[in-house]
Amino acid sequence: MEQTQTLKTETEFTVVKKNADDQVIAFAGNPNVGKSTLFNSLTGMRQHTGNWPGKTVGLAQGNHEFKNKNYVLVDLPGTYSLLAHSAEEEVARDFILSADADATVVVCDATALERNLNLVLQIMLLTKKVVVCVNLLDEAKRKKIQLDLEKLAALLGVPVVGTSATYETGLTELMTAVQKVTTGEAVVNQTMFTQLHDLVTDHEEQQVEALIDRAAVIAASVVTTDDANHDKVDRKLDRLFTSKLTGIPIMLLLLLVIFWFTIEGANVPSDLLATALFRFQDVLMSWTNSWPTWLQGSLIEGVYRVVAWVVSVMLPPMAIFFPAFTLLEDFGYLPRVAFNLDHAFQKAGACGKQALSMCMGFGCNAAGVTGARIIDSPRERLIAIITNNFVPCNGRFPILITVITLFFVGSANTLTNSLLSAAFLTGAILLGVLMTMGISRVLSQTILTGLPSSFTLELPPYRKPRIGQVLVRSILDRTLFVLGRALKVSAPVGLLIWILANIQTGDGSLLQVITNFLDPIAHVFGLDGVILMAFILGLPANEIVIPCMLMGYLATSTIVDYDSLGQLKNLLLANGWTWLTALNVILFTLFHWPCGTTLLTIKKESGSAKWTLVSFLVPTVIGLALTFLTTLIARLLQLV
């Protein structure tokens, strides 16, 4: 019978073993070498992630069965060095040195072997149980790069295996080498290790230079190419994507295209899905005619209708936006975005890596907050965490798209209108990005003072996107994950609103009492009590703001049977909406408190209730200030 045994390293990171004789294999490597792809290919979905104690650095571990033996694979953070200048480097070094690591697989990029060999040599100074995995052989072949892996093994004195993780080739050979190393069958050239240790000195700079020189000599001996300009296309694309003249305009154009594609592509599916779901509601009502009125109303008019709205509004745009964004990531474009924005973030007193965590926030702000772990400086990491909510997550996109379409573009499904909607949405996003930089500068000069740090940003080679994998990964890992989270929140909130709308008091329903109480406060900011209530109830997840708003306006649990955007606009106009209301809703959607999931993530990442409160207050105060000023100016100029 299989037995689960838990061991702890010297620094208390938990390694879970199925059997006492399981071997623990560390996977190390530079960023962008396909290490995680290789790890995922070997472990499948049998993974779980934990943080290194005292660090916000996560290590994923999973199991792989090979020749009737279980191996526990641990995916270390991608690093260029093990000199412990960052949390990632320290964690990688400590795990390799720990008693639990039975062997280390160092994953290298076949197209950039010289740079990768520096880390290989550093790891060989720590342990002899090393397997070098030269990955991305398919990329090397495409670029007409040949590698003599046998000669590389002879020069290093350790086993060397070639793989292509994308196509899952070479995995059996890799695990065979790992097995031989862990059982002592692999022949290690002791002379090579002796020569390597001769390079060790007390002067770090001299040692680094010596290792770099050794890596260059080895790489020159084993790498040949039929095309001296094998990266010519990459260089041309970089001149286009990272140029001061064209880099930013292309970035904006791509953003506009993605938003247009999302809006244009989601319109018809959203309408069809909404129509189908609301028609099925009628079927449910007929099936439950014999139920008590309160039970039928709470479950169908409350829970089901809110869930139906969330699904019809969220699923189509997410199913388009996430794959499109992931394709850019797979292509290698997102690091170019960070490169283009690096100077601006440096001027703001922040770290250029914040551009990457900001991009993650477009999908989910909680993911963006977690992504701030890549920033080494605690001060700059806090700036990135506090300001991440200024870029709208996927839960806020439906609100922005709906309001922009209804009040500033038009609900007719035409090419011109969809382009205008995308342009307005891009403008809103840019406002969020500019606010991110502005508030980052304010924070860096007030409560989080300090000099901006430097960092290494590798621009990985451009790669042909793996469309099949992208679709599967973006649909399963992102779209369905976010939708599932929204449904978990929307169902109980729908029930709550139905109850509030159906409990009567002397002044009407409880829902009306609450919205009437909030109304005077909301009017100061150009909103109304229903809108403010919807945002408050939307604290668990922004996806439910629009359903809450509709239920509030109808003062019962009845959501309009969604046949067209025109119906929705008529409902809003009947409840006093103007262009100013719509503008303020857009501003407050961009700038208000983070959702509950993001707040919990901020608390976990910062370890501080104080910084969590600051992260709550900063965007909220800015949103209220902007809506107040907009309303004040409009009223002074008598525009409404």
C-alpha positions in Angstrom: 0.0 0.0 0.0 1.3 3.4 -0.9 2.5 5.5 2.0 2.8 9.3 2.1 5.8 10.5 4.0 6.5 14.2 4.6 10.1 15.3 5.0 11.4 18.8 5.7 14.6 20.4 4.5 16.9 22.4 6.8 14.8 25.5 6.1 11.5 23.7 6.6 10.2 23.6 3.0 7.9 20.6 3.0 8.7 17.9 0.4 5.9 15.3 0.1 7.0 11.7 -0.7 4.7 8.9 -1.6 7.2 6.3 -0.5 10.2 6.4 1.8 12.6 5.6 -1.1 11.3 8.3 -3.5 14.1 10.4 -5.0 13.8 14.2 -5.0 15.0 15.9 -8.1 15.5 19.7 -8.3 14.9 21.4 -11.7 17.0 24.5 -12.1 17.7 26.8 -15.0 17.7 30.3 -16.3 14.4 32.0 -17.0 12.8 31.3 -20.4 14.6 28.0 -21.1 11.4 25.9 -21.0 12.1 24.5 -17.5 8.5 24.8 -16.3 7.2 23.3 -19.6 9.5 20.4 -19.1 8.4 20.1 -15.4 4.7 20.2 -16.4 5.3 17.5 -19.1 6.8 15.2 -16.6 4.4 15.8 -13.7 1.1 16.5 -15.6 -1.5 17.9 -13.2 -0.1 16.1 -10.2 1.4 19.3 -8.7 1.2 21.5 -5.7 3.0 24.7 -4.7 4.3 26.0 -1.5 6.4 29.0 -0.4 9.9 28.8 0.9 9.7 29.7 4.6 10.4 33.3 5.2 10.2 34.0 1.4 7.5 34.8 -1.0 9.1 32.5 -3.5 6.9 29.6 -4.5 8.3 26.1 -5.4 6.1 23.7 -7.3 6.5 20.0 -6.8 5.0 17.0 -8.5 5.5 13.3 -9.1 6.7 11.3 -12.0 6.7 7.5 -12.3 9.6 6.0 -14.2 10.4 2.3 -14.3 8.2 1.5 -11.3 9.9 4.2 -9.2 8.4 7.5 -8.0 10.4 10.7 -8.4 9.4 13.9 -6.6 10.3 16.8 -9.0 10.8 20.3 -7.5 10.6 23.3 -9.9 13.1 25.9 -8.6 12.7 29.6 -9.5 14.4 30.6 -12.7 17.8 32.3 -11.9 20.9 33.4 -13.8 23.2 32.8 -10.8 23.4 31.2 -7.4 25.3 34.0 -5.7 22.3 34.8 -3.5 21.8 38.4 -4.6 18.0 37.8 -4.7 15.4 35.7 -2.8 15.1 33.4 -5.9 18.8 32.8 -6.0 19.0 32.1 -2.3 16.1 29.6 -2.4 17.5 27.8 -5.4 20.9 27.5 -3.8 19.6 26.4 -0.4 17.4 23.7 -1.9 20.2 22.2 -4.0 22.4 22.2 -0.9 19.7 20.6 1.3 19.8 17.0 2.2 16.5 16.3 0.4 17.8 17.1 -3.1 19.0 13.7 -4.5 20.0 15.2 -7.8 19.7 18.4 -9.8 18.6 18.7 -13.5 19.9 21.9 -15.0 17.8 23.0 -17.9 19.6 25.0 -20.7 18.5 26.8 -23.8 20.0 25.1 -26.9 20.0 28.5 -28.7 21.9 30.3 -25.9 24.1 27.6 -24.4 27.0 29.9 -23.4 25.0 32.0 -21.1 23.2 29.0 -19.6 26.5 27.1 -18.9 27.4 29.7 -16.3 24.7 28.4 -14.0 25.6 24.8 -14.8 29.1 25.4 -13.6 27.9 27.2 -10.4 25.7 24.2 -9.6 28.5 21.8 -10.2 30.5 23.6 -7.6 27.7 22.7 -5.1 27.0 19.1 -6.1 28.3 16.3 -8.3 24.8 14.8 -8.8 24.0 16.9 -11.9 22.2 16.1 -15.2 22.4 18.8 -17.9 19.3 19.0 -20.0 19.8 20.9 -23.2 16.2 21.9 -24.1 14.6 23.7 -27.0 16.4 21.5 -29.6 13.5 22.3 -32.0 14.3 26.0 -31.7 18.0 25.3 -32.3 17.2 23.2 -35.4 15.0 26.0 -36.8 17.9 28.5 -36.3 20.3 26.0 -37.9 22.3 25.6 -34.7 24.1 22.2 -34.1 25.3 21.0 -30.7 27.6 18.1 -30.0 26.0 16.8 -26.8 28.5 13.9 -26.4 31.4 16.3 -26.4 29.6 18.6 -24.0 29.2 15.7 -21.6 32.9 14.9 -21.9 33.9 18.5 -21.2 31.5 18.9 -18.3 32.1 15.4 -16.8 28.3 14.9 -16.2 25.5 13.3 -18.2 24.0 15.6 -20.9 20.6 14.9 -22.5 18.9 16.8 -25.3 15.1 17.5 -25.1 12.3 19.4 -26.7 9.8 19.9 -23.9 7.2 21.4 -26.2 7.0 18.2 -28.3 7.8 16.0 -25.3 10.8 14.4 -26.9 13.8 13.2 -25.0 12.0 12.8 -21.7 12.6 9.1 -21.4 16.3 9.7 -22.0 16.3 12.5 -19.4 14.7 10.3 -16.7 17.1 7.4 -17.6 20.1 9.8 -16.9 18.4 11.0 -13.7 18.0 7.4 -12.5 21.6 6.6 -13.2 22.8 9.6 -11.3 20.7 8.9 -8.3 21.7 5.2 -8.2 25.4 6.0 -8.7 25.5 4.2 -12.1 26.5 7.4 -14.0 30.2 7.9 -14.5 31.3 11.3 -13.3 34.6 12.7 -14.4 36.3 13.7 -11.2 39.1 15.6 -13.1 36.6 18.0 -14.5 35.2 18.8 -11.0 38.8 19.2 -9.7 39.6 21.7 -12.4 36.3 23.5 -11.8 37.0 23.9 -8.0 40.4 25.3 -8.9 38.6 28.4 -10.2 37.1 29.1 -6.8 38.6 32.2 -5.1 37.7 34.5 -2.2 37.0 37.3 -4.7 33.5 36.9 -6.1 34.1 39.1 -9.2 37.2 37.0 -10.2 35.3 33.8 -9.7 32.4 35.0 -11.8 34.7 36.1 -14.6 36.5 32.7 -14.5 33.2 30.8 -14.7 32.0 32.9 -17.6 35.3 32.4 -19.5 35.1 28.6 -18.9 31.5 28.6 -20.1 32.5 30.5 -23.3 35.3 28.1 -24.1 33.0 25.0 -23.6 30.2 26.5 -25.7 32.6 27.4 -28.5 33.7 23.8 -28.6 30.3 22.2 -28.9 28.2 24.7 -30.8 28.3 25.3 -34.6 25.8 27.0 -36.9 25.2 27.0 -40.6 23.8 30.6 -40.4 25.9 33.2 -38.7 22.8 35.5 -38.7 20.4 32.8 -37.2 18.8 35.5 -35.0 18.5 38.1 -37.7 14.7 37.9 -37.7 14.6 38.3 -33.9 16.9 41.4 -34.1 14.6 42.9 -36.8 11.5 42.3 -34.7 13.2 43.8 -31.7 14.2 46.9 -33.6 10.5 47.3 -34.4 8.9 46.3 -31.1 11.4 48.0 -28.7 12.4 51.1 -30.7 11.7 54.5 -29.0 9.9 55.5 -32.2 7.7 52.5 -32.8 7.7 50.4 -29.6 5.0 52.3 -27.7 2.7 52.9 -30.7 2.8 49.2 -31.6 2.1 48.2 -28.0 -1.0 50.5 -28.1 -2.1 49.2 -31.4 -1.8 45.5 -30.2 -3.8 46.4 -27.1 -6.5 48.1 -29.3 -6.6 45.1 -31.6 -7.0 42.6 -28.7 -9.8 44.7 -27.2 -11.6 45.1 -30.5 -11.3 41.4 -31.2 -12.7 40.7 -27.7 -15.6 43.1 -28.1 -16.4 42.2 -31.7 -16.1 38.5 -31.1 -18.0 38.4 -27.8 -21.1 40.4 -28.9 -23.0 37.6 -30.7 -22.0 34.7 -28.3 -23.0 36.9 -25.3 -26.5 37.6 -26.8 -27.0 34.0 -27.8 -25.9 32.7 -24.4 -28.0 35.2 -22.5 -31.1 34.4 -24.6 -30.6 30.6 -24.0 -30.0 31.0 -20.3 -33.0 33.3 -19.7 -35.2 31.0 -21.8 -34.1 28.1 -19.7 -35.1 30.2 -16.7 -38.7 29.9 -17.9 -38.3 26.2 -18.1 -37.1 26.1 -14.6 -40.0 28.2 -13.4 -42.5 25.7 -15.0 -40.6 22.8 -13.5 -40.8 24.3 -10.0 -44.4 25.6 -10.0 -45.3 23.3 -7.1 -42.5 24.7 -5.0 -43.1 27.3 -2.2 -43.0 30.8 -3.6 -40.1 31.8 -1.4 -38.0 28.8 -2.5 -38.7 29.2 -6.2 -38.0 32.9 -6.0 -34.8 32.7 -4.0 -33.3 29.9 -6.2 -34.4 30.9 -9.6 -35.2 34.7 -9.5 -32.3 35.3 -7.1 -29.5 32.7 -7.6 -30.1 31.5 -11.1 -30.6 34.9 -12.8 -27.5 36.4 -11.3 -25.5 33.4 -12.3 -27.0 33.5 -15.8 -26.0 37.1 -16.2 -22.4 36.5 -15.0 -22.0 33.6 -17.4 -23.4 35.4 -20.4 -21.5 38.6 -19.8 -18.1 37.1 -18.7 -17.6 33.8 -20.5 -17.4 35.0 -24.2 -15.0 37.9 -23.7 -12.8 35.9 -21.3 -12.7 33.0 -23.8 -11.3 35.5 -26.4 -9.2 37.8 -24.3 -7.2 35.2 -22.3 -6.1 33.2 -25.3 -5.2 36.3 -27.3 -3.1 37.6 -24.4 -1.5 34.2 -23.8 -0.6 34.1 -27.5 1.4 37.3 -27.1 3.0 35.8 -24.0 3.9 32.6 -25.9 5.2 34.6 -28.8 7.6 36.4 -26.5 6.2 39.8 -26.8 5.3 40.6 -23.1 9.0 41.0 -22.0 9.2 43.6 -24.8 6.4 45.5 -23.1 8.4 45.5 -19.8 11.4 46.7 -21.8 9.4 49.6 -23.3 7.9 50.6 -19.9 11.1 50.1 -17.9 12.3 53.7 -18.3 8.9 55.2 -17.3 8.8 53.0 -14.1 12.4 53.9 -13.3 11.4 57.6 -13.6 8.5 56.8 -11.2 11.0 55.5 -8.6 9.7 51.9 -9.1 11.2 48.8 -10.7 10.9 48.0 -14.4 9.7 44.5 -13.5 6.5 46.2 -12.3 5.4 46.3 -15.9 5.2 42.5 -15.9 3.2 42.3 -12.7 0.9 45.0 -14.1 0.3 42.9 -17.3 -0.6 40.0 -15.1 -3.2 42.2 -13.4 -5.2 42.5 -16.6 -6.2 38.9 -16.1 -6.6 39.0 -12.3 -5.3 41.5 -9.9 -4.6 38.8 -7.3 -2.3 37.1 -9.9 -0.6 40.5 -10.5 0.0 40.9 -6.7 1.5 37.4 -6.6 3.6 38.2 -9.7 5.2 41.1 -7.8 7.4 38.4 -6.2 9.7 38.8 -9.2 10.7 42.2 -7.8 13.7 41.8 -5.5 13.4 45.1 -3.5 10.8 44.9 -0.7 10.1 48.6 -1.2 9.5 48.3 -4.9 7.5 45.1 -4.4 5.1 47.0 -2.1 4.7 49.8 -4.7 3.8 47.2 -7.3 1.3 45.5 -4.9 -0.4 48.8 -3.9 -0.8 50.1 -7.4 -1.7 46.8 -9.2 -5.4 47.5 -8.8 -5.2 50.5 -11.1 -5.2 48.2 -14.1 -8.6 46.6 -14.6 -8.9 42.9 -14.1 -11.1 40.6 -16.3 -14.0 41.0 -13.8 -14.1 44.8 -14.5 -13.9 44.5 -18.3 -17.6 43.6 -18.7 -18.6 46.8 -16.7 -16.4 49.0 -18.8 -17.4 47.4 -22.1 -21.1 47.6 -21.3 -21.1 51.2 -20.1 -18.9 52.5 -22.9 -21.0 50.7 -25.5 -24.3 52.0 -24.2 -23.5 55.6 -23.5 -20.5 56.6 -25.6 -20.6 54.5 -28.7 -24.0 52.9 -29.4 -25.4 49.5 -29.0 -25.7 48.7 -32.7 -23.4 45.8 -33.6 -21.4 47.5 -36.3 -17.7 47.6 -37.2 -17.4 51.3 -36.4 -19.0 50.9 -33.0 -16.9 48.0 -32.0 -13.7 49.9 -33.0 -14.9 53.0 -31.1 -15.6 50.7 -28.0 -12.1 49.3 -28.3 -10.6 52.8 -28.6 -12.5 54.0 -25.5 -11.5 50.9 -23.6 -7.9 51.3 -24.6 -8.1 54.9 -23.4 -9.5 53.8 -20.0 -6.6 51.2 -19.7 -4.1 53.9 -20.5 -5.5 56.1 -17.8 -5.0 53.2 -15.4 -1.4 52.7 -16.5 -0.6 56.4 -16.2 -2.2 56.4 -12.8 -0.1 53.4 -11.8 3.1 55.3 -12.7 1.9 58.5 -11.1 1.0 56.9 -7.8 4.1 54.8 -7.9 6.1 58.1 -8.0 4.1 59.6 -5.2 4.6 56.5 -3.0 8.4 56.3 -3.8 8.8 59.9 -2.7 6.7 59.7 0.4 6.0 56.6 2.5 8.2 54.3 0.4 11.3 56.4 -0.4 14.4 54.9 -1.9 16.4 54.6 -5.1 15.0 52.5 -7.9 17.0 49.3 -8.3 18.5 47.8 -11.5 17.5 44.4 -12.8 18.3 42.0 -15.6 15.5 41.6 -18.1 16.1 38.9 -20.7 14.4 39.3 -24.0 13.7 35.7 -24.9 13.7 34.6 -28.6 10.5 34.9 -30.5 8.7 31.5 -30.7 5.9 30.3 -32.8 2.9 30.2 -30.5 1.6 26.7 -29.7 -2.0 27.5 -30.4 -3.4 24.2 -29.2 -1.6 24.4 -25.8 -2.5 28.1 -25.5 -6.2 27.4 -26.0 -6.2 24.6 -23.5 -4.1 26.5 -20.9 -6.0 29.7 -21.2 -9.4 28.1 -21.1 -8.7 25.7 -18.3 -6.2 27.6 -16.1 -7.6 31.1 -16.6 -11.1 31.4 -18.1 -12.8 28.6 -16.2 -10.8 29.4 -13.1 -12.0 33.0 -13.0 -15.5 32.1 -14.1 -15.7 29.5 -11.3 -14.6 32.0 -8.8 -17.2 34.5 -10.0 -20.0 31.9 -9.8 -19.0 30.9 -6.3 -19.5 34.5 -5.2 -22.4 35.5 -7.4 -24.7 32.7 -6.3 -24.8 33.6 -2.6 -24.9 37.4 -3.4 -27.9 36.8 -5.7 -29.6 35.0 -2.9 -28.8 37.9 -0.5 -30.2 40.5 -2.8 -33.4 38.5 -3.4 -33.9 38.3 0.4 -33.2 42.0 0.9 -35.6 42.9 -2.0 -38.4 40.7 -0.6 -38.3 41.6 3.1 -40.7 44.5 3.5 -40.5 47.3 6.1 -42.5 50.4 6.6 -40.4 52.3 4.1 -40.3 49.6 1.4 -38.0 46.6 1.0 -34.7 46.4 2.9 -32.9 46.8 -0.4 -34.7 50.1 -1.0 -33.9 51.2 2.6 -30.2 50.5 2.0 -30.1 52.2 -1.4 -32.0 55.3 -0.1 -29.5 55.6 2.8 -26.6 55.4 0.4 -28.2 57.8 -2.2 -27.1 61.2 -0.7 -23.5 60.0 -0.3 -23.4 58.6 -3.8 -24.8 61.8 -5.4 -21.8 63.7 -4.2 -19.7 61.6 -6.5 -22.1 61.6 -9.4 -23.5 58.1 -8.7 -26.6 56.8 -6.9 -27.3 54.5 -4.0 -27.9 51.5 -6.2 -24.6 51.9 -8.0 -22.7 52.3 -4.7 -24.5 49.4 -3.2 -23.6 47.2 -6.2 -19.9 48.1 -5.8 -20.0 47.3 -2.1 -21.7 44.0 -2.7 -19.2 43.4 -5.5 -16.3 43.4 -3.0 -16.0 39.5 -3.2 -15.8 39.7 -7.0 -16.3 42.6 -9.5 -18.1 40.3 -11.9 -21.3 40.7 -9.9 -21.5 44.5 -9.9 -23.8 44.7 -13.0 -26.3 42.0 -11.8 -26.4 43.7 -8.4 -27.1 47.0 -10.0 -29.9 45.6 -12.1 -31.6 43.9 -9.2 -31.3 47.1 -7.2 -33.0 49.2 -9.9 -35.9 46.7 -10.2 -36.3 46.8 -6.4 -37.1 43.0 -6.6 -35.2 40.0 -7.6 -36.3 40.3 -11.2 -33.5 40.9 -13.8 -34.6 42.1 -17.2 -34.9 39.3 -19.7 -31.8 40.2 -21.7 -32.6 40.3 -25.4 -30.5 43.4 -26.3 -28.3 46.1 -24.9 -31.1 48.6 -25.7 -33.3 47.1 -23.0 -30.5 47.6 -20.5 -29.9 51.2 -21.6 -33.7 51.9 -21.2 -33.6 50.5 -17.7 -30.6 52.7 -16.7 -32.1 55.8 -18.3 -35.4 55.3 -16.5 -33.4 55.3 -13.3 -31.7 58.6 -13.9 -28.5 57.7 -15.7 -26.8 60.4 -17.8 -23.5 60.5 -19.7 -22.0 61.9 -16.4 -23.3 58.9 -14.4 -21.8 56.6 -17.0 -18.5 58.4 -17.0 -18.3 58.2 -13.2 -19.2 54.5 -13.2 -16.2 54.0 -15.6 -13.9 56.0 -13.4 -15.1 54.2 -10.2 -14.8 50.9 -12.0 -11.1 51.7 -12.8 -10.4 53.1 -9.3 -11.9 51.5 -6.3 -11.0 49.0 -3.7 -9.5 45.6 -4.7 -11.8 42.6 -4.6 -11.8 40.3 -1.6 -9.5 37.7 -3.3 -6.9 40.4 -4.1 -7.1 41.9 -0.6 -6.4 38.4 0.9 -3.5 38.0 -1.5 -2.1 41.4 -0.5 -2.3 40.4 3.1 -0.5 37.1 2.4 2.2 38.7 0.2 2.9 41.7 2.4 2.3 40.0 5.7 0.9 43.3 6.9 -2.6 44.5 7.7 -1.3 48.1 7.4 -0.2 47.7 3.8 -3.4 45.8 3.0 -5.4 48.8 4.3 -3.2 51.2 2.3 -3.9 49.0 -0.8 -7.6 49.4 -0.1 -7.6 53.1 0.5 -5.3 54.4 -2.2 -7.4 53.4 -5.3 -10.6 54.1 -3.4 -9.6 57.7 -2.4 -8.4 58.4 -6.0 -11.7 57.0 -7.5 -13.8 59.1 -5.2 -11.7 62.2 -5.8 -11.9 61.8 -9.6 -15.7 61.2 -9.6 -16.2 64.2 -7.2 -14.1 66.5 -9.4 -15.8 65.3 -12.6 -19.2 65.9 -11.1 -18.3 69.3 -9.7 -16.9 70.5 -13.0 -19.9 69.2 -15.0 -22.4 70.9 -12.6 -20.4 74.2 -12.5 -20.4 74.3 -16.3 -24.0 73.2 -16.3 -23.3 70.3 -18.6 -26.0 68.1 -16.9 
